[in-house]
Amino acid sequence: MQETKIWQLMDLLRTTAAWFEQKHVSEPRLSAELLLAHVLGEDRMQLYLQHDRPVSPGELDLYRELCRKRALGHPVQYLAGEQFFYGKRFLVDARVLIPRPETELVVEHGAAYLSRFHGGGEDISILDAGTGSGCIAITLALLIPTARIDAVDISDDALDVARENARQLGVDARISFSRDDLFSDSFLEGRGGYDMLVSNPPYIPDSEWDTLQPEVKLHEPRLALTVPDGNECYQALARHALRLLRPGGVLCFELHAAGASSVGEILEAAGYTDIDLEKDYSGHDRVMMARK
């Protein structure tokens, strides 16, 4: 028999959040809100402003399908096709790593560190190594109107997502996207004179893969997450930046929660100065900056 119950938004949200909680879905209420807002084409706040709005049968069918996938471990950001980063909406799917709040700190502290040495008046040239969804490059372009940015990734699929994000956020004219391998000699070809090299590189050691959340292991691109021992990308970036940065140029990295000591040693050994370290919202060392 076909269901005849007409659901209102708030009743549907409460029921879904309770079901998600029974299924041990992380952030059950938020997951329910994000998926329903996506189905309705609304902002989450509108769900509460229209709390008694009825949900049509077609909307309900789509919502239920997304909820079933969420209960099976699919990331809510991939199901909704978006993630907010630094207040802006970014398209995301399984081709790219989901931007995390901790990475917003890379933008925030990196931009502040850059301004200490370069001010805000002159043109700024930035290289974003491993751009993924483009969230760092695009946000820096929005924050620094004089910046011109090269954004590089090894994945053509990720670059497609990043280009679309740059277009939708109106900074595509100031960002050049290209495919390259950090560990290839070609990474240095045709590049140089940067004021800043910024990166959220793969930094999880392969030995920690089994400790990650199941939905991360099953759905997010491993290429953007792990390297054999955790430090390979930092070593390559520190070495490349000696040639890519102009004198006084700066580095800014996102760190593994336990990686500050080893990355600091890499930078010190390469001759970088003014090394700064910032913590994330959980008190873990998360962002490291240094100057050539």
MIFI-809362 format. One line per 8 residues: their letters; for each residue x, y, z of N, C-alpha, C. Coordinates in Angstrom, 3 decimals, decimal comma, always signed. Layout:
N
a> X Y Z X Y Z X Y Z  ...
This chain:
292
mqetkiwq> +0,864 -1,197 +0,000 +0,000 +0,000 +0,000 +0,894 +1,238 +0,000  +0,560 +2,225 -0,832 +1,360 +3,421 -0,934 +1,158 +4,300 +0,298  +2,262 +4,867 +0,779 +2,193 +5,714 +1,972 +1,422 +6,992 +1,674  +0,529 +7,384 +2,587 -0,273 +8,588 +2,396 +0,115 +9,696 +3,375  +0,980 +9,411 +4,329 +1,382 +10,418 +5,312 +2,082 +11,585 +4,616  +1,679 +12,808 +4,964 +2,327 +14,010 +4,466 +3,280 +14,511 +5,558  +4,562 +14,513 +5,233 +5,563 +14,937 +6,204 +5,757 +16,452 +6,132  +5,872 +17,054 +7,303 +6,311 +18,439 +7,387 +7,812 +18,454 +7,697
lmdllrtt> +8,478 +19,563 +7,339 +9,936 +19,602 +7,428 +10,470 +19,236 +8,807  +9,919 +19,835 +9,842 +10,495 +19,628 +11,167 +10,267 +18,213 +11,668  +9,112 +17,652 +11,383 +8,851 +16,268 +11,788 +9,801 +15,314 +11,061  +10,031 +15,588 +9,788 +10,922 +14,739 +9,007 +12,357 +14,843 +9,508  +12,786 +16,037 +9,850 +14,138 +16,220 +10,396 +14,318 +15,468 +11,712  +13,360 +15,597 +12,607 +13,460 +14,921 +13,908 +13,511 +13,405 +13,725  +12,647 +12,887 +12,872 +12,595 +11,444 +12,655 +13,891 +10,940 +12,025  +14,397 +11,680 +11,064 +15,633 +11,268 +10,391 +16,815 +11,312 +11,337
aawfeqkh> +16,919 +12,385 +12,126 +18,036 +12,503 +13,061 +18,022 +11,351 +14,067  +16,837 +10,975 +14,543 +16,736 +9,849 +15,482 +17,141 +8,538 +14,806  +16,743 +8,362 +13,559 +17,116 +7,145 +12,813 +18,617 +7,093 +12,573  +19,211 +8,230 +12,199 +20,655 +8,295 +12,007 +21,387 +7,956 +13,307  +20,850 +8,443 +14,423 +21,492 +8,162 +15,721 +21,466 +6,667 +16,017  +20,360 +6,008 +15,719 +20,268 +4,556 +15,907 +21,266 +3,815 +15,017  +21,544 +4,376 +13,843 +22,474 +3,770 +12,890 +23,922 +4,181 +13,152  +24,138 +4,958 +14,224 +25,479 +5,413 +14,621 +26,134 +6,275 +13,539
vseprlsa> +25,317 +7,075 +12,867 +25,823 +8,039 +11,892 +26,376 +9,237 +12,650  +27,580 +9,687 +12,295 +28,150 +10,845 +12,968 +27,355 +12,096 +12,628  +27,231 +12,984 +13,594 +26,485 +14,237 +13,443 +25,112 +13,997 +12,819  +24,258 +13,237 +13,497 +22,976 +12,833 +12,894 +22,066 +14,002 +12,528  +21,960 +14,994 +13,411 +21,064 +16,129 +13,108 +21,600 +16,930 +11,930  +22,894 +17,208 +11,933 +23,485 +17,978 +10,856 +23,357 +17,242 +9,521  +23,582 +15,933 +9,539 +23,429 +15,146 +8,313 +22,013 +15,253 +7,766  +21,028 +15,141 +8,659 +19,635 +15,246 +8,229 +19,347 +16,617 +7,637
elllahvl> +19,851 +17,665 +8,280 +19,615 +19,029 +7,788 +20,252 +19,254 +6,420  +21,510 +18,845 +6,277 +22,225 +19,085 +5,024 +21,570 +18,353 +3,855  +21,160 +17,118 +4,085 +20,557 +16,350 +3,003 +19,175 +16,894 +2,630  +18,392 +17,265 +3,624 +17,068 +17,804 +3,310 +17,183 +19,168 +2,627  +18,095 +19,998 +3,087 +18,308 +21,293 +2,445 +18,739 +21,106 +0,987  +19,576 +20,100 +0,748 +20,020 +19,810 -0,619 +18,843 +19,389 -1,495  +18,013 +18,499 -0,999 +16,868 +18,017 -1,776 +15,911 +19,163 -2,111  +15,714 +20,066 -1,158 +14,757 +21,158 -1,352 +15,371 +22,361 -2,069
gedrmqly> +16,714 +22,349 -2,238 +17,371 +23,502 -2,851 +17,329 +24,731 -1,980  +17,386 +24,513 -0,663 +17,285 +25,606 +0,296 +18,526 +25,675 +1,174  +18,703 +26,801 +1,823 +19,700 +26,938 +2,877 +19,178 +26,241 +4,134  +20,106 +25,728 +4,965 +19,666 +25,033 +6,192 +18,754 +25,902 +7,044  +19,034 +27,207 +7,131 +18,212 +28,086 +7,958 +16,767 +28,106 +7,484  +16,556 +27,955 +6,178 +15,200 +27,978 +5,641 +14,370 +26,798 +6,126  +15,021 +25,711 +6,506 +14,272 +24,566 +7,027 +13,515 +24,956 +8,287  +14,116 +25,814 +9,085 +13,475 +26,207 +10,349 +12,493 +27,357 +10,145
lqhdrpvs> +12,757 +28,165 +9,135 +11,810 +29,245 +8,841 +10,550 +28,713 +8,172  +10,673 +27,524 +7,553 +9,515 +26,892 +6,897 +9,211 +25,546 +7,556  +9,245 +25,516 +8,873 +9,197 +24,249 +9,616 +7,949 +23,417 +9,335  +6,862 +24,071 +8,955 +5,625 +23,318 +8,706 +5,365 +23,085 +7,216  +6,355 +23,370 +6,376 +6,201 +23,156 +4,932 +6,089 +21,662 +4,641  +5,116 +21,243 +3,831 +4,995 +19,821 +3,485 +6,069 +19,404 +2,483  +6,482 +18,152 +2,581 +7,468 +17,581 +1,667 +6,724 +16,753 +0,630  +6,979 +17,024 -0,618 +6,265 +16,326 -1,682 +6,736 +14,874 -1,777
pgeldlyr> +5,938 +13,986 -2,378 +6,354 +12,585 -2,532 +7,677 +12,439 -3,285  +7,883 +13,227 -4,329 +9,138 +13,146 -5,074 +10,322 +13,573 -4,231  +10,168 +14,646 -3,473 +11,238 +15,104 -2,577 +11,523 +14,059 -1,510  +10,466 +13,441 -1,003 +10,632 +12,440 +0,039 +11,379 +11,215 -0,488  +11,070 +10,782 -1,695 +11,758 +9,623 -2,278 +13,252 +9,895 -2,434  +13,600 +11,073 -2,948 +15,013 +11,420 -3,125 +15,713 +11,529 -1,779  +15,050 +12,153 -0,828 +15,630 +12,313 +0,511 +15,886 +10,960 +1,156  +14,947 +10,060 +1,043 +15,126 +8,731 +1,641 +16,299 +7,981 +1,012
elcrkral> +16,454 +8,117 -0,297 +17,568 +7,452 -0,965 +18,909 +7,997 -0,464  +19,004 +9,309 -0,317 +20,234 +9,903 +0,198 +20,475 +9,486 +1,649  +19,421 +9,391 +2,427 +19,561 +8,984 +3,830 +20,033 +7,536 +3,936  +19,548 +6,675 +3,058 +20,018 +5,285 +3,065 +21,515 +5,223 +2,766  +21,964 +6,027 +1,810 +23,391 +6,055 +1,489 +24,196 +6,630 +2,647  +23,649 +7,638 +3,305 +24,362 +8,214 +4,461 +24,507 +7,175 +5,568  +23,466 +6,396 +5,804 +23,522 +5,361 +6,840 +24,519 +4,266 +6,492  +24,832 +4,107 +5,199 +25,816 +3,119 +4,760 +27,237 +3,668 +4,787
ghpvqyla> +27,383 +4,936 +5,198 +28,719 +5,496 +5,362 +29,158 +6,471 +4,306  +28,301 +6,793 +3,344 +28,678 +7,789 +2,345 +28,772 +9,166 +3,018  +29,848 +9,913 +2,787 +29,962 +11,245 +3,395 +28,820 +12,153 +2,968  +28,281 +12,887 +3,914 +27,151 +13,756 +3,619 +27,547 +14,823 +2,603  +28,812 +15,257 +2,631 +29,251 +16,294 +1,690 +29,199 +15,792 +0,248  +29,559 +14,529 +0,031 +29,484 +13,982 -1,320 +28,040 +13,800 -1,758  +27,180 +13,395 -0,843 +25,772 +13,210 -1,185 +25,101 +14,534 -1,531  +25,451 +15,580 -0,772 +24,889 +16,907 -1,049 +25,644 +17,621 -2,164
geqffygk> +26,869 +17,145 -2,445 +27,656 +17,747 -3,521 +28,280 +19,068 -3,163  +28,411 +19,350 -1,865 +28,961 +20,643 -1,480 +29,547 +20,598 -0,079  +30,443 +21,548 +0,172 +30,997 +21,778 +1,494 +31,297 +23,266 +1,607  +30,921 +23,844 +2,721 +31,230 +25,257 +2,932 +32,637 +25,372 +3,522  +33,405 +26,314 +2,964 +34,781 +26,527 +3,389 +35,019 +28,034 +3,431  +35,393 +28,505 +4,599 +35,621 +29,939 +4,802 +34,408 +30,756 +4,361  +33,228 +30,200 +4,612 +31,981 +30,900 +4,317 +31,507 +30,809 +2,886  +32,242 +30,082 +2,033 +31,856 +29,956 +0,631 +31,505 +28,509 +0,307
rflvdarv> +30,579 +28,352 -0,645 +30,128 +27,022 -1,051 +31,059 +26,463 -2,115  +31,612 +25,295 -1,832 +32,483 +24,602 -2,775 +31,820 +23,304 -3,226  +31,884 +23,041 -4,509 +31,437 +21,756 -5,032 +32,446 +20,689 -4,628  +31,959 +19,567 -4,130 +32,836 +18,444 -3,799 +32,158 +17,141 -4,191  +32,965 +16,182 -4,594 +32,493 +14,828 -4,823 +33,669 +13,888 -4,603  +33,501 +12,630 -4,962 +34,517 +11,630 -4,645 +35,831 +11,844 -5,376  +35,904 +12,818 -6,283 +37,160 +13,121 -6,968 +38,119 +13,927 -6,099  +37,605 +14,529 -5,018 +38,444 +15,405 -4,199 +38,256 +15,118 -2,720
liprpete> +39,279 +15,442 -1,955 +39,199 +15,386 -0,498 +38,186 +16,417 -0,010  +37,424 +16,069 +1,011 +36,468 +17,004 +1,593 +37,227 +18,056 +2,408  +37,068 +19,338 +2,103 +37,758 +20,369 +2,890 +37,318 +20,336 +4,354  +38,298 +20,408 +5,243 +38,028 +20,388 +6,684 +38,173 +21,783 +7,289  +37,511 +22,013 +8,438 +37,676 +23,310 +9,111 +39,130 +23,624 +9,444  +39,933 +22,585 +9,742 +41,341 +22,828 +10,076 +42,089 +23,481 +8,911  +41,679 +23,172 +7,701 +42,367 +23,734 +6,539 +42,050 +25,211 +6,373  +40,935 +25,675 +6,928 +40,670 +27,111 +6,931 +41,775 +27,858 +7,673
lvvehgaa> +42,365 +27,202 +8,671 +43,439 +27,835 +9,430 +44,695 +28,017 +8,589  +44,894 +27,140 +7,609 +46,018 +27,308 +6,690 +45,865 +28,630 +5,943  +44,665 +28,895 +5,462 +44,399 +30,151 +4,766 +44,560 +31,333 +5,706  +43,941 +31,248 +6,866 +43,940 +32,368 +7,805 +45,353 +32,721 +8,271  +46,072 +31,719 +8,783 +47,414 +31,988 +9,309 +48,414 +32,237 +8,185  +48,242 +31,543 +7,070 +49,148 +31,754 +5,951 +49,048 +33,165 +5,396  +47,828 +33,670 +5,228 +47,654 +35,032 +4,725 +48,220 +36,063 +5,696  +48,020 +35,834 +7,006 +48,558 +36,765 +8,004 +50,084 +36,735 +8,020
ylsrfhgg> +50,659 +35,546 +7,912 +52,112 +35,408 +7,901 +52,693 +36,079 +6,657  +52,070 +35,886 +5,527 +52,523 +36,511 +4,291 +52,519 +38,029 +4,415  +51,477 +38,589 +5,024 +51,365 +40,041 +5,124 +52,438 +40,633 +6,039  +52,968 +39,824 +6,960 +54,040 +40,313 +7,839 +55,264 +40,720 +7,039  +55,518 +40,006 +5,953 +56,750 +40,220 +5,204 +56,538 +40,908 +3,858  +55,300 +40,904 +3,371 +55,072 +41,441 +2,040 +54,017 +42,534 +1,992  +53,406 +42,851 +3,117 +52,403 +43,898 +3,100 +51,214 +43,519 +2,233  +50,427 +44,510 +1,818 +49,241 +44,200 +1,029 +49,119 +44,996 -0,246
gedisild> +50,118 +45,807 -0,557 +49,971 +46,691 -1,696 +50,412 +46,105 -3,023  +51,489 +45,342 -3,004 +52,045 +44,876 -4,274 +51,375 +43,591 -4,740  +51,621 +43,260 -6,000 +51,109 +42,001 -6,527 +51,748 +40,838 -5,796  +50,958 +39,808 -5,554 +51,424 +38,616 -4,838 +51,306 +37,421 -5,763  +52,342 +36,591 -5,774 +52,347 +35,374 -6,584 +52,403 +34,168 -5,656  +51,447 +33,247 -5,813 +51,296 +32,117 -4,888 +51,236 +30,816 -5,676  +51,862 +29,795 -5,126 +51,752 +28,429 -5,656 +51,041 +27,568 -4,626  +49,941 +26,942 -5,030 +49,203 +25,993 -4,181 +49,496 +24,591 -4,706
agtgsgci> +50,260 +23,820 -3,957 +50,683 +22,486 -4,387 +49,745 +21,432 -3,816  +49,052 +20,710 -4,696 +48,067 +19,722 -4,273 +46,741 +20,396 -3,994  +46,196 +21,093 -4,983 +45,065 +21,990 -4,749 +43,761 +21,268 -4,449  +43,573 +20,031 -4,930 +42,331 +19,307 -4,653 +41,117 +20,056 -5,180  +40,187 +20,369 -4,299 +38,974 +21,102 -4,669 +39,245 +22,554 -5,004  +40,480 +23,017 -4,756 +40,827 +24,416 -4,981 +40,508 +25,320 -3,824  +40,117 +24,757 -2,678 +39,612 +25,592 -1,582 +40,655 +26,580 -1,070  +41,926 +26,174 -0,972 +42,952 +27,087 -0,467 +43,241 +28,168 -1,502
aitlalli> +43,525 +27,773 -2,732 +43,865 +28,741 -3,779 +42,748 +29,748 -3,994  +41,526 +29,261 -4,070 +40,378 +30,131 -4,349 +40,127 +31,089 -3,195  +40,225 +30,593 -1,968 +39,991 +31,466 -0,811 +41,073 +32,521 -0,698  +42,327 +32,159 -0,973 +43,393 +33,163 -0,967 +43,161 +34,202 -2,059  +42,676 +33,770 -3,213 +42,374 +34,720 -4,285 +41,270 +35,691 -3,872  +40,298 +35,203 -3,114 +39,219 +36,065 -2,635 +39,707 +37,024 -1,553  +40,629 +36,568 -0,709 +41,134 +37,394 +0,392 +42,177 +38,402 -0,057  +42,946 +38,057 -1,106 +44,048 +38,919 -1,557 +43,771 +39,306 -3,013
ptaridav> +43,109 +40,412 -3,235 +42,689 +40,770 -4,596 +43,849 +40,940 -5,579  +45,068 +41,209 -5,076 +46,212 +41,381 -5,977 +46,914 +40,066 -6,288  +46,465 +38,970 -5,692 +47,171 +37,696 -5,850 +46,885 +37,049 -7,193  +47,942 +36,497 -7,784 +47,818 +35,591 -8,919 +48,367 +34,250 -8,470  +47,637 +33,185 -8,769 +47,904 +31,898 -8,136 +48,045 +30,804 -9,182  +49,074 +29,981 -9,003 +49,207 +28,736 -9,748 +48,764 +27,606 -8,825  +47,820 +26,808 -9,273 +47,289 +25,699 -8,479 +47,585 +24,390 -9,215  +48,277 +23,486 -8,539 +48,781 +22,272 -9,175 +48,233 +21,051 -8,456
disddald> +47,907 +20,014 -9,221 +47,496 +18,746 -8,628 +47,894 +17,628 -9,580  +48,071 +16,437 -9,030 +48,425 +15,281 -9,863 +47,192 +14,661 -10,513  +45,998 +15,014 -10,014 +44,754 +14,410 -10,476 +44,003 +15,321 -11,440  +43,791 +14,858 -12,664 +42,981 +15,615 -13,618 +41,548 +15,768 -13,121  +41,028 +14,738 -12,475 +39,663 +14,803 -11,949 +39,534 +15,906 -10,897  +40,498 +15,982 -9,994 +40,472 +17,035 -8,973 +40,554 +18,413 -9,613  +41,385 +18,554 -10,625 +41,530 +19,844 -11,296 +40,234 +20,274 -11,963  +39,472 +19,332 -12,478 +38,167 +19,671 -13,064 +37,245 +20,276 -12,009
varenarq> +37,244 +19,683 -10,826 +36,417 +20,212 -9,732 +36,904 +21,600 -9,329  +38,224 +21,752 -9,187 +38,790 +23,032 -8,761 +38,487 +24,138 -9,761  +38,609 +23,833 -11,039 +38,314 +24,847 -12,062 +36,858 +25,311 -11,978  +35,949 +24,360 -11,763 +34,535 +24,730 -11,665 +34,278 +25,572 -10,421  +34,930 +25,241 -9,316 +34,786 +26,061 -8,109 +35,307 +27,472 -8,337  +36,462 +27,596 -8,997 +37,013 +28,921 -9,276 +36,073 +29,725 -10,170  +35,468 +29,051 -11,149 +34,539 +29,743 -12,036 +33,315 +30,223 -11,277  +32,756 +29,347 -10,449 +31,537 +29,724 -9,734 +31,781 +30,834 -8,719
lgvdaris> +32,995 +30,891 -8,177 +33,305 +31,920 -7,180 +33,993 +33,136 -7,794  +34,109 +33,157 -9,102 +34,512 +34,367 -9,801 +35,986 +34,717 -9,763  +36,868 +33,733 -9,537 +38,302 +34,036 -9,485 +39,087 +33,240 -10,518  +38,395 +32,626 -11,477 +39,080 +31,777 -12,445 +40,084 +32,538 -13,304  +39,905 +33,847 -13,469 +40,840 +34,623 -14,280 +42,177 +34,823 -13,582  +42,217 +34,634 -12,270 +43,454 +34,878 -11,513 +44,127 +33,602 -11,025  +43,569 +32,444 -11,384 +44,166 +31,170 -10,973 +44,440 +30,336 -12,207  +45,662 +29,865 -12,313 +46,050 +28,961 -13,398 +46,160 +27,557 -12,839
fsrddlfs> +45,364 +26,630 -13,361 +45,369 +25,247 -12,890 +46,183 +24,377 -13,846  +46,999 +23,495 -13,290 +47,793 +22,608 -14,140 +48,062 +21,289 -13,413  +48,251 +20,249 -14,226 +48,550 +18,928 -13,680 +50,061 +18,740 -13,605  +50,531 +18,266 -12,455 +51,946 +17,946 -12,301 +52,134 +17,069 -11,084  +53,281 +16,407 -11,060 +53,627 +15,487 -9,988 +54,711 +16,132 -9,136  +54,412 +16,310 -7,865 +55,361 +16,920 -6,935 +56,711 +16,223 -6,939  +56,720 +14,921 -7,206 +57,952 +14,146 -7,142 +58,640 +14,013 -8,499  +58,181 +14,797 -9,464 +58,798 +14,780 -10,785 +59,659 +16,028 -10,974
dsflegrg> +60,739 +15,898 -11,755 +61,579 +17,054 -12,057 +60,801 +18,138 -12,800  +59,734 +17,735 -13,491 +58,952 +18,703 -14,251 +58,240 +19,710 -13,357  +58,137 +19,416 -12,071 +57,441 +20,313 -11,155 +58,098 +21,695 -11,116  +59,388 +21,750 -11,373 +60,108 +23,023 -11,329 +60,083 +23,770 -12,652  +59,718 +23,097 -13,718 +59,812 +23,693 -15,048 +58,777 +24,804 -15,238  +59,254 +25,965 -15,657 +58,361 +27,075 -15,953 +57,768 +27,741 -14,734  +58,271 +27,434 -13,560 +57,739 +28,022 -12,333 +58,864 +28,708 -11,551  +58,474 +29,741 -10,789 +59,449 +30,415 -9,948 +59,000 +31,821 -9,603
gydmlvsn> +59,748 +32,442 -8,690 +59,464 +33,816 -8,297 +58,231 +33,978 -7,433  +57,845 +32,937 -6,724 +56,644 +33,007 -5,881 +56,929 +33,709 -4,560  +55,925 +34,419 -4,087 +55,988 +35,001 -2,747 +55,566 +34,000 -1,682  +54,802 +32,994 -2,101 +54,282 +32,027 -1,132 +54,066 +30,681 -1,808  +54,453 +29,632 -1,125 +54,089 +28,271 -1,499 +53,256 +27,710 -0,359  +52,030 +27,302 -0,674 +51,110 +26,797 +0,334 +50,670 +25,401 -0,054  +50,472 +24,549 +0,950 +50,077 +23,174 +0,631 +49,416 +22,494 +1,815  +48,367 +21,746 +1,490 +47,820 +20,742 +2,405 +48,091 +19,397 +1,742
ppyipdse> +49,303 +18,868 +1,916 +49,706 +17,680 +1,155 +49,228 +16,400 +1,822  +49,294 +15,279 +1,130 +49,079 +13,992 +1,809 +50,121 +13,838 +2,920  +49,651 +13,559 +4,135 +50,611 +13,455 +5,247 +50,309 +12,310 +6,213  +49,311 +11,505 +5,926 +49,007 +10,377 +6,804 +49,895 +9,199 +6,406  +50,698 +8,668 +7,324 +51,532 +7,504 +6,975 +50,666 +6,304 +6,604  +51,154 +5,510 +5,671 +50,418 +4,305 +5,286 +50,086 +3,428 +6,482  +50,948 +3,441 +7,482 +50,744 +2,600 +8,668 +49,511 +3,002 +9,467  +48,979 +4,228 +9,243 +47,807 +4,709 +9,988 +46,510 +4,547 +9,197
wdtlqpev> +46,598 +4,007 +7,996 +45,408 +3,911 +7,141 +44,271 +3,172 +7,832  +44,568 +2,073 +8,475 +43,518 +1,265 +9,098 +42,868 +1,956 +10,289  +43,473 +3,009 +10,816 +42,916 +3,707 +11,973 +41,932 +4,808 +11,565  +41,834 +5,115 +10,278 +40,946 +6,189 +9,834 +39,485 +5,755 +9,885  +38,601 +6,742 +9,928 +37,169 +6,451 +9,945 +36,777 +5,676 +8,685  +35,870 +4,719 +8,817 +35,482 +3,908 +7,654 +35,025 +4,726 +6,459  +34,253 +5,795 +6,688 +33,753 +6,552 +5,547 +34,872 +7,293 +4,822  +35,944 +7,623 +5,546 +37,102 +8,231 +4,896 +37,803 +7,194 +4,024
klheprla> +38,044 +6,017 +4,581 +38,758 +4,969 +3,838 +37,975 +4,490 +2,628  +36,657 +4,434 +2,756 +35,840 +3,868 +1,681 +35,562 +4,852 +0,557  +35,564 +6,157 +0,859 +35,024 +7,092 -0,121 +35,964 +8,233 -0,523  +36,869 +8,655 +0,322 +37,726 +9,780 -0,050 +38,971 +9,277 -0,768  +39,539 +10,088 -1,678 +40,667 +9,621 -2,487 +41,939 +9,407 -1,656  +42,408 +8,167 -1,610 +43,595 +7,867 -0,818 +44,806 +8,647 -1,317  +44,850 +8,923 -2,608 +45,961 +9,668 -3,188 +46,154 +11,013 -2,496  +45,070 +11,601 -1,990 +45,139 +12,906 -1,330 +45,391 +12,802 +0,164
ltvpdgne> +45,488 +11,569 +0,672 +45,575 +11,377 +2,116 +46,899 +10,806 +2,600  +47,409 +9,765 +1,951 +48,525 +9,020 +2,521 +49,769 +9,048 +1,647  +50,903 +8,902 +2,334 +52,216 +8,673 +1,728 +52,903 +7,618 +2,596  +53,967 +7,009 +2,112 +54,557 +5,893 +2,874 +54,894 +6,201 +4,322  +55,654 +7,273 +4,603 +56,003 +7,500 +6,016 +55,482 +8,811 +6,580  +54,827 +9,632 +5,765 +54,206 +10,855 +6,256 +54,926 +12,135 +5,906  +56,224 +12,063 +5,628 +57,003 +13,288 +5,432 +57,475 +13,520 +4,009  +57,191 +12,598 +3,100 +57,745 +12,720 +1,749 +57,373 +14,032 +1,066
cyqalarh> +56,129 +14,446 +1,180 +55,707 +15,675 +0,507 +56,379 +16,903 +1,108  +56,512 +16,936 +2,424 +57,177 +18,078 +3,058 +58,637 +18,168 +2,613  +59,296 +17,036 +2,519 +60,684 +17,032 +2,067 +60,806 +17,559 +0,643  +59,912 +17,101 -0,244 +59,949 +17,557 -1,628 +59,603 +19,046 -1,735  +58,586 +19,480 -0,997 +58,180 +20,882 -1,053 +59,263 +21,802 -0,516  +59,886 +21,422 +0,597 +60,953 +22,243 +1,163 +62,117 +22,359 +0,187  +62,414 +21,272 -0,492 +63,513 +21,283 -1,471 +63,141 +22,132 -2,689  +61,943 +21,926 -3,227 +61,521 +22,686 -4,408 +61,416 +24,182 -4,110
alrllrpg> +60,926 +24,511 -2,916 +60,674 +25,915 -2,599 +61,948 +26,743 -2,568  +63,081 +26,107 -2,319 +64,342 +26,851 -2,355 +64,588 +27,449 -3,727  +64,061 +26,810 -4,769 +64,193 +27,324 -6,128 +62,955 +28,092 -6,584  +61,808 +27,745 -6,041 +60,560 +28,346 -6,509 +60,239 +29,680 -5,844  +60,662 +29,856 -4,591 +60,360 +31,090 -3,873 +61,406 +32,157 -4,174  +60,948 +33,381 -4,236 +61,907 +34,472 -4,332 +62,519 +34,689 -2,941  +63,639 +35,419 -2,824 +64,224 +35,685 -1,501 +63,197 +36,320 -0,565  +63,057 +35,759 +0,610 +62,062 +36,241 +1,563 +60,694 +35,629 +1,394
gvlcfelh> +60,514 +34,777 +0,366 +59,230 +34,115 +0,170 +58,913 +33,165 +1,316  +57,621 +32,826 +1,451 +57,195 +32,059 +2,621 +56,548 +30,734 +2,220  +56,670 +29,785 +3,141 +56,019 +28,481 +3,050 +54,893 +28,421 +4,067  +53,830 +27,697 +3,734 +52,760 +27,449 +4,703 +52,207 +26,054 +4,459  +52,288 +25,201 +5,486 +51,860 +23,806 +5,373 +50,783 +23,472 +6,394  +49,849 +22,610 +6,006 +49,023 +21,920 +6,991 +49,799 +20,693 +7,468  +49,659 +20,380 +8,759 +50,436 +19,316 +9,378 +49,566 +18,174 +9,863  +50,152 +16,991 +9,899 +49,638 +15,888 +10,707 +49,661 +16,342 +12,167
aagassvg> +48,694 +15,900 +12,951 +48,603 +16,339 +14,343 +49,869 +16,056 +15,133  +50,635 +15,046 +14,720 +51,869 +14,704 +15,437 +53,112 +14,987 +14,596  +52,952 +15,856 +13,576 +54,050 +16,020 +12,630 +54,900 +17,253 +12,779  +54,608 +18,114 +13,755 +55,289 +19,401 +13,824 +56,800 +19,255 +14,011  +57,207 +18,349 +14,865 +58,639 +18,213 +15,157 +59,423 +17,816 +13,910  +58,944 +16,798 +13,203 +59,687 +16,314 +12,041 +59,665 +17,331 +10,900  +58,545 +18,016 +10,685 +58,483 +19,011 +9,618 +59,360 +20,211 +9,964  +59,352 +20,601 +11,231 +60,230 +21,684 +11,668 +61,691 +21,360 +11,419
eileaagy> +62,075 +20,123 +11,687 +63,458 +19,703 +11,433 +63,790 +19,753 +9,950  +62,843 +19,367 +9,096 +63,055 +19,425 +7,648 +63,305 +20,863 +7,207  +62,498 +21,787 +7,711 +62,633 +23,189 +7,309 +63,917 +23,808 +7,853  +64,243 +23,505 +9,085 +65,482 +24,035 +9,668 +66,703 +23,525 +8,916  +66,693 +22,235 +8,581 +67,834 +21,644 +7,871 +67,999 +22,261 +6,480  +66,885 +22,695 +5,881 +66,945 +23,304 +4,552 +67,299 +24,787 +4,607  +67,393 +25,357 +5,819 +67,824 +26,742 +5,975 +66,716 +27,767 +6,090  +65,474 +27,331 +6,274 +64,381 +28,288 +6,424 +64,434 +28,937 +7,809
tdidlekd> +63,906 +30,160 +7,886 +63,936 +30,919 +9,138 +62,525 +31,343 +9,523  +62,420 +32,026 +10,666 +61,148 +32,581 +11,154 +60,047 +31,524 +11,164  +60,389 +30,334 +11,650 +59,417 +29,238 +11,659 +58,361 +29,490 +12,731  +57,105 +29,491 +12,318 +55,968 +29,692 +13,222 +55,075 +28,459 +13,199  +54,403 +28,220 +14,310 +53,524 +27,064 +14,450 +52,213 +27,511 +15,071  +51,105 +27,061 +14,484 +49,782 +27,399 +15,013 +48,984 +26,128 +15,263  +48,139 +26,178 +16,291 +47,338 +25,017 +16,672 +45,946 +25,091 +16,045  +45,272 +23,922 +16,000 +43,902 +23,888 +15,495 +42,919 +24,021 +16,646
ysghdrvm> +41,645 +23,817 +16,344 +40,590 +24,018 +17,341 +40,641 +22,978 +18,462  +41,330 +21,870 +18,215 +41,463 +20,831 +19,240 +42,772 +20,918 +20,007  +43,558 +21,942 +19,718 +44,826 +22,118 +20,404 +45,983 +21,357 +19,799  +45,791 +20,767 +18,611 +46,874 +20,057 +17,935 +47,667 +21,018 +17,056  +48,971 +20,793 +16,966 +49,788 +21,553 +16,021 +49,264 +21,280 +14,615  +48,938 +22,357 +13,865 +48,250 +22,122 +12,595 +48,811 +22,916 +11,416  +49,355 +24,101 +11,653 +49,854 +24,924 +10,555 +51,275 +25,363 +10,861  +52,173 +25,142 +9,915 +53,561 +25,598 +10,081 +53,912 +26,527 +8,938
mark> +54,582 +27,627 +9,283 +55,004 +28,625 +8,316 +56,491 +28,892 +8,492  +57,141 +29,249 +7,406 +58,572 +29,535 +7,447 +58,923 +30,461 +6,294  +60,128 +31,058 +6,364 +60,556 +32,021 +5,338 +61,896 +31,618 +4,766  +62,009 +31,767 +3,446 +63,276 +31,503 +2,776 +64,270 +32,604 +3,097
